[in-house]
Amino acid sequence: MGRHWPRVAPLFAFAPEGERVALLALLRAADREDIDALERLAQITPPEERDALRLDLLRVPGAQRRVWMLAKVQG
């Protein structure tokens, strides 16, 4: 993640250990558009809703994930 980590840290910094491997894989596969959507989700998701959002994010098949994120961002 490198320089992009601060942009998405609010969503992922406190993820439970059981989610970390899958979340790291998701983040490593993310391109710029995905990171932009994740950053926006981090901004608009209240802290008390982030756990549920991460679980939903992991449940969405990879091929559909960008569409799902963009739909969430657009509200």
N, CA, C and O atoms as a Tripos MOL2 file, in Angstrom:
@<TRIPOS>MOLECULE
protein
  300   299    75     0     0
PROTEIN
NO_CHARGES

@<TRIPOS>ATOM
      1 N           0.8250   -1.1950    0.0000 N.3       1 MET1
      2 CA          0.0000    0.0000    0.0000 C.3       1 MET1
      3 C           0.8620    1.2480    0.0000 C.2       1 MET1
      4 O           0.5630    2.2150   -0.7020 O.2       1 MET1
      5 N           1.9130    1.2320    0.7720 N.am      2 GLY2
      6 CA          2.8230    2.3590    0.7690 C.3       2 GLY2
      7 C           2.1440    3.6930    0.9860 C.2       2 GLY2
      8 O           1.4600    3.9050    1.9880 O.2       2 GLY2
      9 N           2.3380    4.5800    0.0440 N.am      3 ARG3
     10 CA          1.8350    5.9490    0.1840 C.3       3 ARG3
     11 C           0.3080    6.0380    0.1850 C.2       3 ARG3
     12 O          -0.2450    7.0580    0.5960 O.2       3 ARG3
     13 N          -0.3750    4.9970   -0.2640 N.am      4 HIS4
     14 CA         -1.8370    5.0040   -0.2920 C.3       4 HIS4
     15 C          -2.4580    4.6040    1.0480 C.2       4 HIS4
     16 O          -3.6490    4.8220    1.2710 O.2       4 HIS4
     17 N          -1.6580    4.0240    1.9340 N.am      5 TRP5
     18 CA         -2.1940    3.5370    3.2030 C.3       5 TRP5
     19 C          -2.9520    4.6120    3.9940 C.2       5 TRP5
     20 O          -4.0560    4.3340    4.4610 O.2       5 TRP5
     21 N          -2.4220    5.8000    4.1600 N.am      6 PRO6
     22 CA         -3.1710    6.8060    4.9400 C.3       6 PRO6
     23 C          -4.5580    7.1030    4.3830 C.2       6 PRO6
     24 O          -5.4510    7.5010    5.1310 O.2       6 PRO6
     25 N          -4.7460    6.9170    3.1010 N.am      7 ARG7
     26 CA         -6.0420    7.1910    2.4770 C.3       7 ARG7
     27 C          -7.1160    6.1930    2.8900 C.2       7 ARG7
     28 O          -8.2950    6.5400    2.9540 O.2       7 ARG7
     29 N          -6.7190    4.9610    3.1690 N.am      8 VAL8
     30 CA         -7.6860    3.9060    3.4720 C.3       8 VAL8
     31 C          -7.5750    3.3680    4.8960 C.2       8 VAL8
     32 O          -8.3650    2.5180    5.3070 O.2       8 VAL8
     33 N          -6.6160    3.8530    5.6290 N.am      9 ALA9
     34 CA         -6.3670    3.3480    6.9850 C.3       9 ALA9
     35 C          -7.5980    3.3570    7.8870 C.2       9 ALA9
     36 O          -7.7800    2.4110    8.6540 O.2       9 ALA9
     37 N          -8.4520    4.3800    7.8320 N.am     10 PRO10
     38 CA         -9.6150    4.3510    8.7300 C.3      10 PRO10
     39 C         -10.4920    3.1040    8.5630 C.2      10 PRO10
     40 O         -11.1250    2.6610    9.5220 O.2      10 PRO10
     41 N         -10.5330    2.5460    7.3700 N.am     11 LEU11
     42 CA        -11.3440    1.3420    7.1550 C.3      11 LEU11
     43 C         -10.6410    0.0650    7.5810 C.2      11 LEU11
     44 O         -11.2930   -0.8970    7.9880 O.2      11 LEU11
     45 N          -9.3130    0.0470    7.4910 N.am     12 PHE12
     46 CA         -8.5890   -1.2080    7.6260 C.3      12 PHE12
     47 C          -7.6340   -1.3070    8.8130 C.2      12 PHE12
     48 O          -7.1870   -2.4060    9.1410 O.2      12 PHE12
     49 N          -7.3160   -0.2050    9.4560 N.am     13 ALA13
     50 CA         -6.3030   -0.2100   10.5090 C.3      13 ALA13
     51 C          -6.6760   -1.0840   11.6960 C.2      13 ALA13
     52 O          -5.7930   -1.6450   12.3460 O.2      13 ALA13
     53 N          -7.9530   -1.2120   11.9910 N.am     14 PHE14
     54 CA         -8.3740   -1.9530   13.1760 C.3      14 PHE14
     55 C          -9.1650   -3.2070   12.8190 C.2      14 PHE14
     56 O         -10.0460   -3.6250   13.5690 O.2      14 PHE14
     57 N          -8.8500   -3.8010   11.6830 N.am     15 ALA15
     58 CA         -9.5380   -5.0160   11.2500 C.3      15 ALA15
     59 C          -9.1480   -6.1830   12.1510 C.2      15 ALA15
     60 O          -7.9900   -6.3040   12.5500 O.2      15 ALA15
     61 N         -10.1110   -7.0370   12.4680 N.am     16 PRO16
     62 CA         -9.8090   -8.2170   13.2730 C.3      16 PRO16
     63 C          -8.8080   -9.1280   12.5660 C.2      16 PRO16
     64 O          -8.7350   -9.1680   11.3380 O.2      16 PRO16
     65 N          -8.0600   -9.8380   13.3550 N.am     17 GLU17
     66 CA         -7.0120  -10.7030   12.8010 C.3      17 GLU17
     67 C          -7.5550  -11.6880   11.7720 C.2      17 GLU17
     68 O          -6.8780  -11.9780   10.7850 O.2      17 GLU17
     69 N          -8.7450  -12.2010   11.9800 N.am     18 GLY18
     70 CA         -9.3270  -13.1670   11.0580 C.3      18 GLY18
     71 C          -9.6280  -12.6190    9.6740 C.2      18 GLY18
     72 O          -9.8020  -13.3910    8.7320 O.2      18 GLY18
     73 N          -9.6930  -11.3110    9.5340 N.am     19 GLU19
     74 CA         -9.9740  -10.6760    8.2390 C.3      19 GLU19
     75 C          -8.7150  -10.1970    7.5260 C.2      19 GLU19
     76 O          -8.7540   -9.8970    6.3330 O.2      19 GLU19
     77 N          -7.6190  -10.1250    8.2380 N.am     20 ARG20
     78 CA         -6.4320   -9.4380    7.7180 C.3      20 ARG20
     79 C          -5.8660  -10.0280    6.4360 C.2      20 ARG20
     80 O          -5.5250   -9.2770    5.5220 O.2      20 ARG20
     81 N          -5.7570  -11.3370    6.3380 N.am     21 VAL21
     82 CA         -5.1800  -11.9410    5.1340 C.3      21 VAL21
     83 C          -6.0210  -11.5880    3.9070 C.2      21 VAL21
     84 O          -5.4860  -11.1740    2.8790 O.2      21 VAL21
     85 N          -7.3300  -11.7530    4.0230 N.am     22 ALA22
     86 CA         -8.2150  -11.4490    2.8850 C.3      22 ALA22
     87 C          -8.1900   -9.9610    2.5500 C.2      22 ALA22
     88 O          -8.1940   -9.5900    1.3760 O.2      22 ALA22
     89 N          -8.1630   -9.1080    3.5710 N.am     23 LEU23
     90 CA         -8.1290   -7.6630    3.3200 C.3      23 LEU23
     91 C          -6.8160   -7.2350    2.6850 C.2      23 LEU23
     92 O          -6.8090   -6.3910    1.7890 O.2      23 LEU23
     93 N          -5.7120   -7.8010    3.1340 N.am     24 LEU24
     94 CA         -4.4250   -7.4680    2.5170 C.3      24 LEU24
     95 C          -4.3980   -7.8850    1.0540 C.2      24 LEU24
     96 O          -3.8830   -7.1520    0.2100 O.2      24 LEU24
     97 N          -4.9450   -9.0470    0.7480 N.am     25 ALA25
     98 CA         -5.0120   -9.4880   -0.6490 C.3      25 ALA25
     99 C          -5.8600   -8.5230   -1.4680 C.2      25 ALA25
    100 O          -5.4920   -8.1510   -2.5830 O.2      25 ALA25
    101 N          -6.9910   -8.1250   -0.9110 N.am     26 LEU26
    102 CA         -7.8680   -7.1650   -1.5840 C.3      26 LEU26
    103 C          -7.1180   -5.8590   -1.8490 C.2      26 LEU26
    104 O          -7.1770   -5.3270   -2.9580 O.2      26 LEU26
    105 N          -6.4280   -5.3490   -0.8600 N.am     27 LEU27
    106 CA         -5.7070   -4.0810   -1.0080 C.3      27 LEU27
    107 C          -4.5520   -4.1900   -1.9910 C.2      27 LEU27
    108 O          -4.2960   -3.2620   -2.7580 O.2      27 LEU27
    109 N          -3.8630   -5.3080   -1.9710 N.am     28 ARG28
    110 CA         -2.7370   -5.4830   -2.9050 C.3      28 ARG28
    111 C          -3.2030   -5.5770   -4.3550 C.2      28 ARG28
    112 O          -2.4800   -5.1940   -5.2750 O.2      28 ARG28
    113 N          -4.4120   -6.0870   -4.5480 N.am     29 ALA29
    114 CA         -4.9570   -6.2090   -5.9080 C.3      29 ALA29
    115 C          -5.6350   -4.9250   -6.3760 C.2      29 ALA29
    116 O          -5.9530   -4.7900   -7.5580 O.2      29 ALA29
    117 N          -5.8570   -3.9930   -5.4720 N.am     30 ALA30
    118 CA         -6.5840   -2.7590   -5.8060 C.3      30 ALA30
    119 C          -5.7700   -1.8550   -6.7260 C.2      30 ALA30
    120 O          -4.5610   -1.6970   -6.5550 O.2      30 ALA30
    121 N          -6.4500   -1.2720   -7.6980 N.am     31 ASP31
    122 CA         -5.8020   -0.2740   -8.5410 C.3      31 ASP31
    123 C          -6.1990    1.1200   -8.0450 C.2      31 ASP31
    124 O          -6.8660    1.2570   -7.0200 O.2      31 ASP31
    125 N          -5.7900    2.1270   -8.7690 N.am     32 ARG32
    126 CA         -6.0300    3.5060   -8.3250 C.3      32 ARG32
    127 C          -7.5200    3.8200   -8.1460 C.2      32 ARG32
    128 O          -7.9030    4.4760   -7.1770 O.2      32 ARG32
    129 N          -8.3470    3.3580   -9.0660 N.am     33 GLU33
    130 CA         -9.7800    3.6170   -8.9650 C.3      33 GLU33
    131 C         -10.3780    2.9340   -7.7210 C.2      33 GLU33
    132 O         -11.2330    3.4970   -7.0380 O.2      33 GLU33
    133 N          -9.9090    1.7200   -7.4500 N.am     34 ASP34
    134 CA        -10.3630    1.0210   -6.2480 C.3      34 ASP34
    135 C          -9.9390    1.7800   -4.9930 C.2      34 ASP34
    136 O         -10.7380    1.9510   -4.0720 O.2      34 ASP34
    137 N          -8.6970    2.2330   -4.9540 N.am     35 ILE35
    138 CA         -8.1930    2.9770   -3.7920 C.3      35 ILE35
    139 C          -8.9850    4.2640   -3.6200 C.2      35 ILE35
    140 O          -9.3190    4.6400   -2.4970 O.2      35 ILE35
    141 N          -9.2870    4.9430   -4.7220 N.am     36 ASP36
    142 CA        -10.0950    6.1660   -4.6410 C.3      36 ASP36
    143 C         -11.4630    5.8720   -4.0210 C.2      36 ASP36
    144 O         -11.9420    6.6260   -3.1740 O.2      36 ASP36
    145 N         -12.0870    4.7710   -4.4500 N.am     37 ALA37
    146 CA        -13.4010    4.4080   -3.9060 C.3      37 ALA37
    147 C         -13.2860    4.0290   -2.4350 C.2      37 ALA37
    148 O         -14.1360    4.4050   -1.6280 O.2      37 ALA37
    149 N         -12.2430    3.2900   -2.0830 N.am     38 LEU38
    150 CA        -12.0380    2.9110   -0.6840 C.3      38 LEU38
    151 C         -11.7710    4.1320    0.1930 C.2      38 LEU38
    152 O         -12.2370    4.2030    1.3300 O.2      38 LEU38
    153 N         -11.0220    5.0880   -0.3440 N.am     39 GLU39
    154 CA        -10.7730    6.3220    0.4010 C.3      39 GLU39
    155 C         -12.0960    7.0460    0.6740 C.2      39 GLU39
    156 O         -12.3430    7.5120    1.7860 O.2      39 GLU39
    157 N         -12.9250    7.1310   -0.3400 N.am     40 ARG40
    158 CA        -14.2150    7.8080   -0.1670 C.3      40 ARG40
    159 C         -15.0990    7.0550    0.8370 C.2      40 ARG40
    160 O         -15.7800    7.6700    1.6570 O.2      40 ARG40
    161 N         -15.0790    5.7330    0.7630 N.am     41 LEU41
    162 CA        -15.8280    4.9420    1.7370 C.3      41 LEU41
    163 C         -15.3060    5.1830    3.1540 C.2      41 LEU41
    164 O         -16.0870    5.2580    4.1030 O.2      41 LEU41
    165 N         -14.0000    5.3030    3.2920 N.am     42 ALA42
    166 CA        -13.4170    5.5870    4.6030 C.3      42 ALA42
    167 C         -13.9070    6.9320    5.1380 C.2      42 ALA42
    168 O         -14.1120    7.0920    6.3410 O.2      42 ALA42
    169 N         -14.0910    7.8840    4.2470 N.am     43 GLN43
    170 CA        -14.5300    9.2240    4.6500 C.3      43 GLN43
    171 C         -16.0070    9.2650    5.0320 C.2      43 GLN43
    172 O         -16.3880    9.9860    5.9550 O.2      43 GLN43
    173 N         -16.8330    8.5050    4.3350 N.am     44 ILE44
    174 CA        -18.2760    8.6230    4.5340 C.3      44 ILE44
    175 C         -18.8660    7.5740    5.4780 C.2      44 ILE44
    176 O         -20.0310    7.6700    5.8650 O.2      44 ILE44
    177 N         -18.0690    6.5800    5.8450 N.am     45 THR45
    178 CA        -18.5720    5.5220    6.7200 C.3      45 THR45
    179 C         -18.2650    5.8560    8.1720 C.2      45 THR45
    180 O         -17.0990    6.0050    8.5400 O.2      45 THR45
    181 N         -19.2920    5.9750    8.9970 N.am     46 PRO46
    182 CA        -19.0540    6.2380   10.4150 C.3      46 PRO46
    183 C         -18.2520    5.0930   11.0480 C.2      46 PRO46
    184 O         -18.3990    3.9380   10.6480 O.2      46 PRO46
    185 N         -17.4140    5.4070   12.0220 N.am     47 PRO47
    186 CA        -16.5810    4.3700   12.6520 C.3      47 PRO47
    187 C         -17.3690    3.1530   13.1240 C.2      47 PRO47
    188 O         -16.8840    2.0260   13.0170 O.2      47 PRO47
    189 N         -18.5570    3.3600   13.6360 N.am     48 GLU48
    190 CA        -19.3370    2.2340   14.1550 C.3      48 GLU48
    191 C         -19.9000    1.3380   13.0500 C.2      48 GLU48
    192 O         -20.4260    0.2640   13.3440 O.2      48 GLU48
    193 N         -19.8020    1.7530   11.7950 N.am     49 GLU49
    194 CA        -20.2900    0.9620   10.6680 C.3      49 GLU49
    195 C         -19.1740    0.3280    9.8450 C.2      49 GLU49
    196 O         -19.4510   -0.4080    8.8970 O.2      49 GLU49
    197 N         -17.9360    0.5970   10.1860 N.am     50 ARG50
    198 CA        -16.8060    0.1180    9.3740 C.3      50 ARG50
    199 C         -16.6250   -1.3930    9.4230 C.2      50 ARG50
    200 O         -16.2690   -1.9980    8.4120 O.2      50 ARG50
    201 N         -16.8600   -2.0120   10.5670 N.am     51 ASP51
    202 CA        -16.7230   -3.4670   10.6450 C.3      51 ASP51
    203 C         -17.6820   -4.1480    9.6750 C.2      51 ASP51
    204 O         -17.2900   -5.0540    8.9390 O.2      51 ASP51
    205 N         -18.9270   -3.7130    9.6780 N.am     52 ALA52
    206 CA        -19.9270   -4.2950    8.7790 C.3      52 ALA52
    207 C         -19.5710   -4.0390    7.3170 C.2      52 ALA52
    208 O         -19.7440   -4.9160    6.4710 O.2      52 ALA52
    209 N         -19.0750   -2.8430    7.0220 N.am     53 LEU53
    210 CA        -18.6910   -2.5240    5.6440 C.3      53 LEU53
    211 C         -17.5550   -3.4350    5.1750 C.2      53 LEU53
    212 O         -17.5840   -3.9360    4.0510 O.2      53 LEU53
    213 N         -16.5630   -3.6470    6.0300 N.am     54 ARG54
    214 CA        -15.4480   -4.5340    5.6540 C.3      54 ARG54
    215 C         -15.9440   -5.9450    5.3840 C.2      54 ARG54
    216 O         -15.5210   -6.5710    4.4130 O.2      54 ARG54
    217 N         -16.8300   -6.4530    6.2210 N.am     55 LEU55
    218 CA        -17.3640   -7.7970    5.9970 C.3      55 LEU55
    219 C         -18.1240   -7.8650    4.6810 C.2      55 LEU55
    220 O         -17.9650   -8.8200    3.9200 O.2      55 LEU55
    221 N         -18.9440   -6.8660    4.4080 N.am     56 ASP56
    222 CA        -19.6630   -6.8190    3.1340 C.3      56 ASP56
    223 C         -18.6890   -6.7720    1.9640 C.2      56 ASP56
    224 O         -18.8800   -7.4570    0.9590 O.2      56 ASP56
    225 N         -17.6660   -5.9770    2.0970 N.am     57 LEU57
    226 CA        -16.6510   -5.8320    1.0460 C.3      57 LEU57
    227 C         -16.0000   -7.1790    0.7480 C.2      57 LEU57
    228 O         -15.7770   -7.5160   -0.4150 O.2      57 LEU57
    229 N         -15.6980   -7.9420    1.7770 N.am     58 LEU58
    230 CA        -15.0720   -9.2490    1.5780 C.3      58 LEU58
    231 C         -16.0440  -10.2680    0.9800 C.2      58 LEU58
    232 O         -15.6100  -11.2090    0.3170 O.2      58 LEU58
    233 N         -17.3140  -10.1030    1.1970 N.am     59 ARG59
    234 CA        -18.3200  -11.0370    0.6740 C.3      59 ARG59
    235 C         -18.6050  -10.8370   -0.8150 C.2      59 ARG59
    236 O         -19.0700  -11.7510   -1.4960 O.2      59 ARG59
    237 N         -18.3230   -9.6470   -1.3010 N.am     60 VAL60
    238 CA        -18.5890   -9.3530   -2.7190 C.3      60 VAL60
    239 C         -17.5030  -10.0190   -3.5700 C.2      60 VAL60
    240 O         -16.3150   -9.8310   -3.3090 O.2      60 VAL60
    241 N         -17.8960  -10.7900   -4.5780 N.am     61 PRO61
    242 CA        -16.8930  -11.3960   -5.4650 C.3      61 PRO61
    243 C         -15.9970  -10.3200   -6.0920 C.2      61 PRO61
    244 O         -16.4580   -9.2300   -6.4290 O.2      61 PRO61
    245 N         -14.7400  -10.6430   -6.2370 N.am     62 GLY62
    246 CA        -13.7560   -9.6930   -6.7540 C.3      62 GLY62
    247 C         -14.1710   -9.0120   -8.0450 C.2      62 GLY62
    248 O         -13.9360   -7.8160   -8.2180 O.2      62 GLY62
    249 N         -14.7830   -9.7560   -8.9520 N.am     63 ALA63
    250 CA        -15.1780   -9.1850  -10.2410 C.3      63 ALA63
    251 C         -16.2880   -8.1460  -10.1020 C.2      63 ALA63
    252 O         -16.4760   -7.3230  -10.9970 O.2      63 ALA63
    253 N         -17.0150   -8.1750   -9.0030 N.am     64 GLN64
    254 CA        -18.1190   -7.2390   -8.7960 C.3      64 GLN64
    255 C         -17.7810   -6.1550   -7.7740 C.2      64 GLN64
    256 O         -18.5820   -5.2510   -7.5350 O.2      64 GLN64
    257 N         -16.6200   -6.2440   -7.1850 N.am     65 ARG65
    258 CA        -16.2810   -5.3760   -6.0630 C.3      65 ARG65
    259 C         -16.2660   -3.8960   -6.4300 C.2      65 ARG65
    260 O         -16.7940   -3.0800   -5.6730 O.2      65 ARG65
    261 N         -15.6840   -3.5260   -7.5550 N.am     66 ARG66
    262 CA        -15.6200   -2.1070   -7.9240 C.3      66 ARG66
    263 C         -17.0160   -1.5210   -8.0970 C.2      66 ARG66
    264 O         -17.2970   -0.4260   -7.6090 O.2      66 ARG66
    265 N         -17.8820   -2.2380   -8.7820 N.am     67 VAL67
    266 CA        -19.2550   -1.7610   -8.9780 C.3      67 VAL67
    267 C         -19.9240   -1.5790   -7.6230 C.2      67 VAL67
    268 O         -20.6160   -0.5850   -7.4020 O.2      67 VAL67
    269 N         -19.7250   -2.5260   -6.7180 N.am     68 TRP68
    270 CA        -20.3130   -2.4500   -5.3790 C.3      68 TRP68
    271 C         -19.7890   -1.2240   -4.6320 C.2      68 TRP68
    272 O         -20.5610   -0.4790   -4.0280 O.2      68 TRP68
    273 N         -18.4660   -1.0220   -4.6800 N.am     69 MET69
    274 CA        -17.8760    0.1320   -3.9770 C.3      69 MET69
    275 C         -18.4040    1.4390   -4.5470 C.2      69 MET69
    276 O         -18.7700    2.3420   -3.7940 O.2      69 MET69
    277 N         -18.4450    1.5470   -5.8530 N.am     70 LEU70
    278 CA        -18.9190    2.7870   -6.4680 C.3      70 LEU70
    279 C         -20.3830    3.0440   -6.1480 C.2      70 LEU70
    280 O         -20.7790    4.1930   -5.9560 O.2      70 LEU70
    281 N         -21.1930    1.9900   -6.0870 N.am     71 ALA71
    282 CA        -22.5980    2.1590   -5.7010 C.3      71 ALA71
    283 C         -22.6950    2.6560   -4.2580 C.2      71 ALA71
    284 O         -23.5250    3.5140   -3.9550 O.2      71 ALA71
    285 N         -21.8670    2.1330   -3.3810 N.am     72 LYS72
    286 CA        -21.8580    2.5930   -1.9810 C.3      72 LYS72
    287 C         -21.4360    4.0570   -1.8840 C.2      72 LYS72
    288 O         -22.0170    4.8270   -1.1190 O.2      72 LYS72
    289 N         -20.4370    4.4320   -2.6530 N.am     73 VAL73
    290 CA        -19.9350    5.7990   -2.6330 C.3      73 VAL73
    291 C         -21.0070    6.7700   -3.1280 C.2      73 VAL73
    292 O         -21.1700    7.8610   -2.5830 O.2      73 VAL73
    293 N         -21.7220    6.3630   -4.1510 N.am     74 GLN74
    294 CA        -22.7430    7.2360   -4.7280 C.3      74 GLN74
    295 C         -24.0120    7.2590   -3.8950 C.2      74 GLN74
    296 O         -24.8830    8.1060   -4.0950 O.2      74 GLN74
    297 N         -24.1100    6.3290   -2.9660 N.am     75 GLY75
    298 CA        -25.1410    6.3450   -1.9870 C.3      75 GLY75
    299 C         -26.4920    5.9640   -2.3050 C.2      75 GLY75
    300 O         -27.3620    5.9880   -1.4350 O.2      75 GLY75
@<TRIPOS>BOND
     1     1     2 1
     2     2     3 1
     3     3     4 2
     4     3     5 am
     5     5     6 1
     6     6     7 1
     7     7     8 2
     8     7     9 am
     9     9    10 1
    10    10    11 1
    11    11    12 2
    12    11    13 am
    13    13    14 1
    14    14    15 1
    15    15    16 2
    16    15    17 am
    17    17    18 1
    18    18    19 1
    19    19    20 2
    20    19    21 am
    21    21    22 1
    22    22    23 1
    23    23    24 2
    24    23    25 am
    25    25    26 1
    26    26    27 1
    27    27    28 2
    28    27    29 am
    29    29    30 1
    30    30    31 1
    31    31    32 2
    32    31    33 am
    33    33    34 1
    34    34    35 1
    35    35    36 2
    36    35    37 am
    37    37    38 1
    38    38    39 1
    39    39    40 2
    40    39    41 am
    41    41    42 1
    42    42    43 1
    43    43    44 2
    44    43    45 am
    45    45    46 1
    46    46    47 1
    47    47    48 2
    48    47    49 am
    49    49    50 1
    50    50    51 1
    51    51    52 2
    52    51    53 am
    53    53    54 1
    54    54    55 1
    55    55    56 2
    56    55    57 am
    57    57    58 1
    58    58    59 1
    59    59    60 2
    60    59    61 am
    61    61    62 1
    62    62    63 1
    63    63    64 2
    64    63    65 am
    65    65    66 1
    66    66    67 1
    67    67    68 2
    68    67    69 am
    69    69    70 1
    70    70    71 1
    71    71    72 2
    72    71    73 am
    73    73    74 1
    74    74    75 1
    75    75    76 2
    76    75    77 am
    77    77    78 1
    78    78    79 1
    79    79    80 2
    80    79    81 am
    81    81    82 1
    82    82    83 1
    83    83    84 2
    84    83    85 am
    85    85    86 1
    86    86    87 1
    87    87    88 2
    88    87    89 am
    89    89    90 1
    90    90    91 1
    91    91    92 2
    92    91    93 am
    93    93    94 1
    94    94    95 1
    95    95    96 2
    96    95    97 am
    97    97    98 1
    98    98    99 1
    99    99   100 2
   100    99   101 am
   101   101   102 1
   102   102   103 1
   103   103   104 2
   104   103   105 am
   105   105   106 1
   106   106   107 1
   107   107   108 2
   108   107   109 am
   109   109   110 1
   110   110   111 1
   111   111   112 2
   112   111   113 am
   113   113   114 1
   114   114   115 1
   115   115   116 2
   116   115   117 am
   117   117   118 1
   118   118   119 1
   119   119   120 2
   120   119   121 am
   121   121   122 1
   122   122   123 1
   123   123   124 2
   124   123   125 am
   125   125   126 1
   126   126   127 1
   127   127   128 2
   128   127   129 am
   129   129   130 1
   130   130   131 1
   131   131   132 2
   132   131   133 am
   133   133   134 1
   134   134   135 1
   135   135   136 2
   136   135   137 am
   137   137   138 1
   138   138   139 1
   139   139   140 2
   140   139   141 am
   141   141   142 1
   142   142   143 1
   143   143   144 2
   144   143   145 am
   145   145   146 1
   146   146   147 1
   147   147   148 2
   148   147   149 am
   149   149   150 1
   150   150   151 1
   151   151   152 2
   152   151   153 am
   153   153   154 1
   154   154   155 1
   155   155   156 2
   156   155   157 am
   157   157   158 1
   158   158   159 1
   159   159   160 2
   160   159   161 am
   161   161   162 1
   162   162   163 1
   163   163   164 2
   164   163   165 am
   165   165   166 1
   166   166   167 1
   167   167   168 2
   168   167   169 am
   169   169   170 1
   170   170   171 1
   171   171   172 2
   172   171   173 am
   173   173   174 1
   174   174   175 1
   175   175   176 2
   176   175   177 am
   177   177   178 1
   178   178   179 1
   179   179   180 2
   180   179   181 am
   181   181   182 1
   182   182   183 1
   183   183   184 2
   184   183   185 am
   185   185   186 1
   186   186   187 1
   187   187   188 2
   188   187   189 am
   189   189   190 1
   190   190   191 1
   191   191   192 2
   192   191   193 am
   193   193   194 1
   194   194   195 1
   195   195   196 2
   196   195   197 am
   197   197   198 1
   198   198   199 1
   199   199   200 2
   200   199   201 am
   201   201   202 1
   202   202   203 1
   203   203   204 2
   204   203   205 am
   205   205   206 1
   206   206   207 1
   207   207   208 2
   208   207   209 am
   209   209   210 1
   210   210   211 1
   211   211   212 2
   212   211   213 am
   213   213   214 1
   214   214   215 1
   215   215   216 2
   216   215   217 am
   217   217   218 1
   218   218   219 1
   219   219   220 2
   220   219   221 am
   221   221   222 1
   222   222   223 1
   223   223   224 2
   224   223   225 am
   225   225   226 1
   226   226   227 1
   227   227   228 2
   228   227   229 am
   229   229   230 1
   230   230   231 1
   231   231   232 2
   232   231   233 am
   233   233   234 1
   234   234   235 1
   235   235   236 2
   236   235   237 am
   237   237   238 1
   238   238   239 1
   239   239   240 2
   240   239   241 am
   241   241   242 1
   242   242   243 1
   243   243   244 2
   244   243   245 am
   245   245   246 1
   246   246   247 1
   247   247   248 2
   248   247   249 am
   249   249   250 1
   250   250   251 1
   251   251   252 2
   252   251   253 am
   253   253   254 1
   254   254   255 1
   255   255   256 2
   256   255   257 am
   257   257   258 1
   258   258   259 1
   259   259   260 2
   260   259   261 am
   261   261   262 1
   262   262   263 1
   263   263   264 2
   264   263   265 am
   265   265   266 1
   266   266   267 1
   267   267   268 2
   268   267   269 am
   269   269   270 1
   270   270   271 1
   271   271   272 2
   272   271   273 am
   273   273   274 1
   274   274   275 1
   275   275   276 2
   276   275   277 am
   277   277   278 1
   278   278   279 1
   279   279   280 2
   280   279   281 am
   281   281   282 1
   282   282   283 1
   283   283   284 2
   284   283   285 am
   285   285   286 1
   286   286   287 1
   287   287   288 2
   288   287   289 am
   289   289   290 1
   290   290   291 1
   291   291   292 2
   292   291   293 am
   293   293   294 1
   294   294   295 1
   295   295   296 2
   296   295   297 am
   297   297   298 1
   298   298   299 1
   299   299   300 2
@<TRIPOS>SUBSTRUCTURE
     1 MET1         2 RESIDUE 1 A MET
     2 GLY2         6 RESIDUE 1 A GLY
     3 ARG3        10 RESIDUE 1 A ARG
     4 HIS4        14 RESIDUE 1 A HIS
     5 TRP5        18 RESIDUE 1 A TRP
     6 PRO6        22 RESIDUE 1 A PRO
     7 ARG7        26 RESIDUE 1 A ARG
     8 VAL8        30 RESIDUE 1 A VAL
     9 ALA9        34 RESIDUE 1 A ALA
    10 PRO10       38 RESIDUE 1 A PRO
    11 LEU11       42 RESIDUE 1 A LEU
    12 PHE12       46 RESIDUE 1 A PHE
    13 ALA13       50 RESIDUE 1 A ALA
    14 PHE14       54 RESIDUE 1 A PHE
    15 ALA15       58 RESIDUE 1 A ALA
    16 PRO16       62 RESIDUE 1 A PRO
    17 GLU17       66 RESIDUE 1 A GLU
    18 GLY18       70 RESIDUE 1 A GLY
    19 GLU19       74 RESIDUE 1 A GLU
    20 ARG20       78 RESIDUE 1 A ARG
    21 VAL21       82 RESIDUE 1 A VAL
    22 ALA22       86 RESIDUE 1 A ALA
    23 LEU23       90 RESIDUE 1 A LEU
    24 LEU24       94 RESIDUE 1 A LEU
    25 ALA25       98 RESIDUE 1 A ALA
    26 LEU26      102 RESIDUE 1 A LEU
    27 LEU27      106 RESIDUE 1 A LEU
    28 ARG28      110 RESIDUE 1 A ARG
    29 ALA29      114 RESIDUE 1 A ALA
    30 ALA30      118 RESIDUE 1 A ALA
    31 ASP31      122 RESIDUE 1 A ASP
    32 ARG32      126 RESIDUE 1 A ARG
    33 GLU33      130 RESIDUE 1 A GLU
    34 ASP34      134 RESIDUE 1 A ASP
    35 ILE35      138 RESIDUE 1 A ILE
    36 ASP36      142 RESIDUE 1 A ASP
    37 ALA37      146 RESIDUE 1 A ALA
    38 LEU38      150 RESIDUE 1 A LEU
    39 GLU39      154 RESIDUE 1 A GLU
    40 ARG40      158 RESIDUE 1 A ARG
    41 LEU41      162 RESIDUE 1 A LEU
    42 ALA42      166 RESIDUE 1 A ALA
    43 GLN43      170 RESIDUE 1 A GLN
    44 ILE44      174 RESIDUE 1 A ILE
    45 THR45      178 RESIDUE 1 A THR
    46 PRO46      182 RESIDUE 1 A PRO
    47 PRO47      186 RESIDUE 1 A PRO
    48 GLU48      190 RESIDUE 1 A GLU
    49 GLU49      194 RESIDUE 1 A GLU
    50 ARG50      198 RESIDUE 1 A ARG
    51 ASP51      202 RESIDUE 1 A ASP
    52 ALA52      206 RESIDUE 1 A ALA
    53 LEU53      210 RESIDUE 1 A LEU
    54 ARG54      214 RESIDUE 1 A ARG
    55 LEU55      218 RESIDUE 1 A LEU
    56 ASP56      222 RESIDUE 1 A ASP
    57 LEU57      226 RESIDUE 1 A LEU
    58 LEU58      230 RESIDUE 1 A LEU
    59 ARG59      234 RESIDUE 1 A ARG
    60 VAL60      238 RESIDUE 1 A VAL
    61 PRO61      242 RESIDUE 1 A PRO
    62 GLY62      246 RESIDUE 1 A GLY
    63 ALA63      250 RESIDUE 1 A ALA
    64 GLN64      254 RESIDUE 1 A GLN
    65 ARG65      258 RESIDUE 1 A ARG
    66 ARG66      262 RESIDUE 1 A ARG
    67 VAL67      266 RESIDUE 1 A VAL
    68 TRP68      270 RESIDUE 1 A TRP
    69 MET69      274 RESIDUE 1 A MET
    70 LEU70      278 RESIDUE 1 A LEU
    71 ALA71      282 RESIDUE 1 A ALA
    72 LYS72      286 RESIDUE 1 A LYS
    73 VAL73      290 RESIDUE 1 A VAL
    74 GLN74      294 RESIDUE 1 A GLN
    75 GLY75      298 RESIDUE 1 A GLY
